[in-house]
Amino acid sequence: MKTGKIRNAPWYPLAVAICIGVLLYFFLADFSSIRAGINTFFGYFSPVILGCVIAYIVNPLAGLLSRVFGRIKKDGTRRLLSNGLAFFVVVLFIFFTGLILVPQLISSISTFVGNLDGYIASVNNMLENLGVTKSMFDLSSIIDSTESVLDTISKYIKENSQTVLNTSVNVGMVVFRWVIAFILSIYLLTEKPRLKMGMQRLLRAVFGEERYEEVHVFLRKCDKICNRYIVYNLIDSLIIGGVNAAFMTICGMQYVGLISFVAAVTNLIPTFGPMIGAVIAVFILLMVNPTHALIFLIFTLVLQTLDAYVIKPRLFGNSLGVSGLLIMVGVIAGGNMFGVIGILLAVPAVAIIDFAYTTMFLPMLEKKHGIISGKTGNENAGAGSAKEKGGSKTE
């Protein structure tokens, strides 16, 4: 029996639906094992995956620099210069950021831990002045636990020397993995034209010339969504962290490096990230100076409003265009399924799914059932009846 006859058979849609339902059931029922297998697979190829991610993030900068070297006629020389300068700029940025930020972070954390008991005592006094008794809210347990932080740490190191050694080895392996990934990213970006040509040949072989153009347009749109989201989200977080640091420095607030770093990192998390960063920052400042905490809270609300309605729309443009409800659902589902990585990648994933649904899947269904895009069934019926009336008049 030919494939076309099988697809036109009355039982074919039901059989496909049942098969999809069975596969979905087994996938959800044994999702933990599937996730463990995926994690194991990614663990084996983590340097390669990290290298691809680094190359993907550096690629827009390399493309921009390639235009700067546009007068160079040889593609190989121009590509070599643009890629080398792009990686040099990234390394230089990371070096100077660490040189400026790390000492401030160490100083802020050490000062904060050293003065934590006094901060908590002042918060207790403030709560008592507000009428909150110790029976309602008592921080004495935290004070008792922070008085011997260094003794607890040293005791833990002595009693768990093997665990500390294993952790140190794991940290060293992570650093080594990132170094290998960075080197691989240089090779990947250098071999970009060859890899791109090989992928195009594969797509043509799999989908044929007729479907290749559609698939190519879809993949380019997905690349644009992911590219803009990742790069501009990093730029947006740097802007938020820099503005926080400038405002806190002008106002004479403490822990500028620590709080600005927390604000920049949590801003990478969609939807809930800025709220988490604001809560952490206000809690720290509340123990130091309640007035500074109130000022910072008001400033954060204003800054996040500007970020949501001015900065992000100018950065992202109309490349995403996804409703807030879908983003929230994607963040919750991605976090539950894949943890932090799922939260970070939820927005581009939802944007790609929304794009595929609105531009490919939905028009295909409308075309199959003869529905004109953008009109409801009642509108189509009304148009048909009007056409019939017009036809009867003409007759």
Order of alpha helices (4+ residues) and beta strands (2+ residues): alpha-alpha-alpha-alpha-alpha-alpha-alpha-alpha-alpha-alpha-alpha-alpha-alpha-alpha-alpha-alpha-alpha-alpha
